[in-house]
Amino acid sequence: MSKLSPIHVIGGGLAGSEAAWQIANAGVPVVLHEMRPVRGTDAHKTDGLAELVCSNSFRSDDARTNAVGLLHAEMRRLGSLVMRCGDANQVPAGGALAVDRDAFSAAVTQALDAHPLVTIERGEIAGLPPAEWDSVIVATGPLTSPALAEAILQLTGETSLAFFDAIAPIVHRDSIDMDVAWFQSRYDKAGPGGTGADYINCPMTREQYEAFVDGLLAGEKTSFKGWELNTPYFDGCLPIEVMAERGRETLRHGPMKPFGLTNPHKEGPAAKSYAIVQLRQDNALGTLYNMVGFQTKLKHGAQVELFRTIPGLENAEFARLGGLHRNTYLNSPVVLDPALRLKAQPRLRFAGQITGCEGYVESAAMGLLAGRLAAAERLGSPLTPPPADTAMGALLNHITGGHIATIDEGPRSFQPMNVNFGLFPPLTEAPKGEDGKKLKGTAKAIARKMAITDRARVAMETWAAAQEGGRVAAE
Ligand SMILES: Cc1cc2nc3c(=O)[nH]c(=O)nc-3n(C[C@H](O)[C@H](O)[C@H](O)COP(=O)(O)OP(=O)(O)OC[C@H]3O[C@@H](n4cnc5c(N)ncnc54)[C@H](O)[C@@H]3O)c2cc1C
């Protein structure tokens, strides 16, 4: 029997199950606390660990040209239980990895049940964990029980834990047409952290604005699910379609205000626009820009169609689309350290969607990392997190530091995100064709993705091999 005292993992979802597996496989005992079936959530239906609450897809399994496919590959390399059980219970889904949800959850439950270093305790942790638990991973997800959420809120402060995400779409910077758009801050104000040219501005004529409002009012919206019906609209983050319903001019006096901005591509009166959509830098790398104030419940297809009518965004590629959901998550870049520990109480580490990643795979990936980090700490040989040019490192970096708060940041500036190529450091050199010439269009986009995933594979292999070397040396 191990003499090490256990690490406690709260929440047996995607992240908590993976974290518990990684801890136990490192030789450290772990107690996994799952409140179901003693207490349920509004979305889970079973008492199985790692229950998939909605779709049964882990999305693309293409590790060469897709960021989540790359994340799959990295997780497999690191002995992920979620990926092992996903692969073993795959159902046909083209290039995606989709799973039989019941068989998948049963396989995860069985593997953890059978592990000699894992104890599963059913019951809610209804407040801060007892002081004698010196290493805890909180992986309670977007539907964290209210009692625990309240305790976390007390610890982090009101602006550091959100209960809803009101998400504005995020666009890849290199897909914005800068022959139409331009950089400028309203009235050229530099503010405390800006330069006076911090925003990308997309100009609209009166006709374009009117057509946009019509499209917005007519566009298909997603409806709130039963348990989301009481979602309150917060001042300052009203969906744009709700604003448009209040009057045709409302948006022009809100997020599409044209004042204090002059279009350098035009001269005379044409340099003043009837309405302007602004985008603000969203990550420290400068690869992603969010559409300021554009949270919406338009369906994803309708968003792409409508937002590509905005001048400058005709070919926009979206890193994520807008939405409004119930979701409990931390303002992680402020409250967590690079090893996912709460700065205010480092015995508490966070993993999964509560840290501000989104999706089954991303949540499991952050569980994997949190488990390894906690186990290494317990074994007395702290782990260096993976580098930012791996998918794991890019996601970790988004959560713990990559997102930037710009000049007029609001308390809800940090938004959950799926893994995507915009989170990776840019390439130092643009990939060239076999003939040594510059690539264009789709060929360029594919070559860029392949160059990023090739770089990531080497970086992950080096990092993983170093961990294994370290472990062998310690044994
Ligand atoms: C309605 C809904 C639909 C979604 N659809 C998708 C989708 O289609 N695809 C996708 O990729 N992602 C989807 N997501 C996001 C998805 O929830 C996450 O990606 C993923 O499940 C999060 O993993 P997690 O481990 O962080 O949380 P979860 O998987 O939710 O696990 C958290 C666990 O903690 C337990 N728990 C909570 N509080 C306590 C407590 N106090 N004590 C003990 N246990 C506790 C819960 O019972 C749960 O088992 C959806 C989310 C919601 C809410």
The ligand as an SDF file (V2000), in Angstrom:
LIG
                    3D

 53 58  0  0  0  0  0  0  0  0999 V2000
  -25.8320   21.2750  -21.7580 C   0  0  0  0  0  0  0  0  0  0  0  0
  -24.4100   21.1570  -22.1740 C   0  0  0  0  0  0  0  0  0  0  0  0
  -24.1300   20.6440  -23.4320 C   0  0  0  0  0  0  0  0  0  0  0  0
  -22.8030   20.4940  -23.8490 C   0  0  0  0  0  0  0  0  0  0  0  0
  -22.5360   19.9350  -25.0650 N   0  0  0  0  0  0  0  0  0  0  0  0
  -21.2660   19.7000  -25.4340 C   0  0  0  0  0  0  0  0  0  0  0  0
  -20.9720   19.0230  -26.6570 C   0  0  0  0  0  0  0  0  0  0  0  0
  -21.8500   18.6550  -27.4060 O   0  0  0  0  0  0  0  0  0  0  0  0
  -19.6720   18.8080  -26.9870 N   0  0  0  0  0  0  0  0  0  0  0  0
  -18.6560   19.1940  -26.1770 C   0  0  0  0  0  0  0  0  0  0  0  0
  -17.4970   18.9460  -26.5230 O   0  0  0  0  0  0  0  0  0  0  0  0
  -18.8980   19.8310  -25.0050 N   0  0  0  0  0  0  0  0  0  0  0  0
  -20.1790   20.0960  -24.6290 C   0  0  0  0  0  0  0  0  0  0  0  0
  -20.4670   20.7410  -23.4560 N   0  0  0  0  0  0  0  0  0  0  0  0
  -19.4050   21.1930  -22.6550 C   0  0  0  0  0  0  0  0  0  0  0  0
  -19.0980   20.0320  -21.7110 C   0  0  0  0  0  0  0  0  0  0  0  0
  -19.7590   20.1080  -20.5090 O   0  0  0  0  0  0  0  0  0  0  0  0
  -17.7350   20.0520  -21.2960 C   0  0  0  0  0  0  0  0  0  0  0  0
  -17.0230   20.1300  -22.4510 O   0  0  0  0  0  0  0  0  0  0  0  0
  -17.2510   18.8610  -20.4930 C   0  0  0  0  0  0  0  0  0  0  0  0
  -18.2070   17.9230  -20.0870 O   0  0  0  0  0  0  0  0  0  0  0  0
  -16.6710   19.4910  -19.2990 C   0  0  0  0  0  0  0  0  0  0  0  0
  -15.9240   18.5540  -18.6430 O   0  0  0  0  0  0  0  0  0  0  0  0
  -15.6590   18.7790  -17.1070 P   0  0  0  0  0  0  0  0  0  0  0  0
  -14.9870   17.5490  -16.6270 O   0  0  0  0  0  0  0  0  0  0  0  0
  -15.0310   20.0760  -16.8730 O   0  0  0  0  0  0  0  0  0  0  0  0
  -17.1400   18.8590  -16.4930 O   0  0  0  0  0  0  0  0  0  0  0  0
  -18.2590   17.6730  -16.4420 P   0  0  0  0  0  0  0  0  0  0  0  0
  -17.9950   16.6570  -17.4870 O   0  0  0  0  0  0  0  0  0  0  0  0
  -19.5600   18.3580  -16.4040 O   0  0  0  0  0  0  0  0  0  0  0  0
  -17.9560   17.0130  -15.0380 O   0  0  0  0  0  0  0  0  0  0  0  0
  -18.1330   17.6730  -13.8260 C   0  0  0  0  0  0  0  0  0  0  0  0
  -18.5690   16.6460  -12.7970 C   0  0  0  0  0  0  0  0  0  0  0  0
  -18.5260   17.2290  -11.5090 O   0  0  0  0  0  0  0  0  0  0  0  0
  -19.6470   16.7880  -10.7590 C   0  0  0  0  0  0  0  0  0  0  0  0
  -19.8610   17.7900   -9.6990 N   0  0  0  0  0  0  0  0  0  0  0  0
  -20.2850   19.0830   -9.8240 C   0  0  0  0  0  0  0  0  0  0  0  0
  -20.2760   19.7020   -8.6250 N   0  0  0  0  0  0  0  0  0  0  0  0
  -19.8340   18.7940   -7.7120 C   0  0  0  0  0  0  0  0  0  0  0  0
  -19.5910   18.8340   -6.3030 C   0  0  0  0  0  0  0  0  0  0  0  0
  -19.7910   19.9430   -5.5860 N   0  0  0  0  0  0  0  0  0  0  0  0
  -19.1510   17.7100   -5.6790 N   0  0  0  0  0  0  0  0  0  0  0  0
  -18.9250   16.5690   -6.3900 C   0  0  0  0  0  0  0  0  0  0  0  0
  -19.1360   16.4720   -7.7290 N   0  0  0  0  0  0  0  0  0  0  0  0
  -19.5660   17.5800   -8.3890 C   0  0  0  0  0  0  0  0  0  0  0  0
  -20.7510   16.6800  -11.7970 C   0  0  0  0  0  0  0  0  0  0  0  0
  -21.7560   15.7940  -11.3790 O   0  0  0  0  0  0  0  0  0  0  0  0
  -19.9900   16.1580  -13.0100 C   0  0  0  0  0  0  0  0  0  0  0  0
  -19.9670   14.7590  -13.0770 O   0  0  0  0  0  0  0  0  0  0  0  0
  -21.7600   20.9050  -23.0080 C   0  0  0  0  0  0  0  0  0  0  0  0
  -22.0630   21.4370  -21.7490 C   0  0  0  0  0  0  0  0  0  0  0  0
  -23.3580   21.5650  -21.3300 C   0  0  0  0  0  0  0  0  0  0  0  0
  -23.6260   22.1230  -19.9690 C   0  0  0  0  0  0  0  0  0  0  0  0
  1  2  1  0
  2  3  1  0
  2 52  2  0
  3  4  2  0
  4  5  1  0
  4 50  1  0
  5  6  2  0
  6  7  1  0
  6 13  1  0
  7  8  2  0
  7  9  1  0
  9 10  1  0
 10 11  2  0
 10 12  1  0
 12 13  2  0
 13 14  1  0
 14 15  1  0
 14 50  1  0
 15 16  1  0
 16 17  1  0
 16 18  1  0
 18 19  1  0
 18 20  1  0
 20 21  1  0
 20 22  1  0
 22 23  1  0
 23 24  1  0
 24 25  2  0
 24 26  1  0
 24 27  1  0
 27 28  1  0
 28 29  2  0
 28 30  1  0
 28 31  1  0
 31 32  1  0
 32 33  1  0
 33 34  1  0
 33 48  1  0
 34 35  1  0
 35 36  1  0
 35 46  1  0
 36 37  1  0
 36 45  1  0
 37 38  2  0
 38 39  1  0
 39 40  1  0
 39 45  2  0
 40 41  1  0
 40 42  2  0
 42 43  1  0
 43 44  2  0
 44 45  1  0
 46 47  1  0
 46 48  1  0
 48 49  1  0
 50 51  2  0
 51 52  1  0
 52 53  1  0
M  END
$$$$
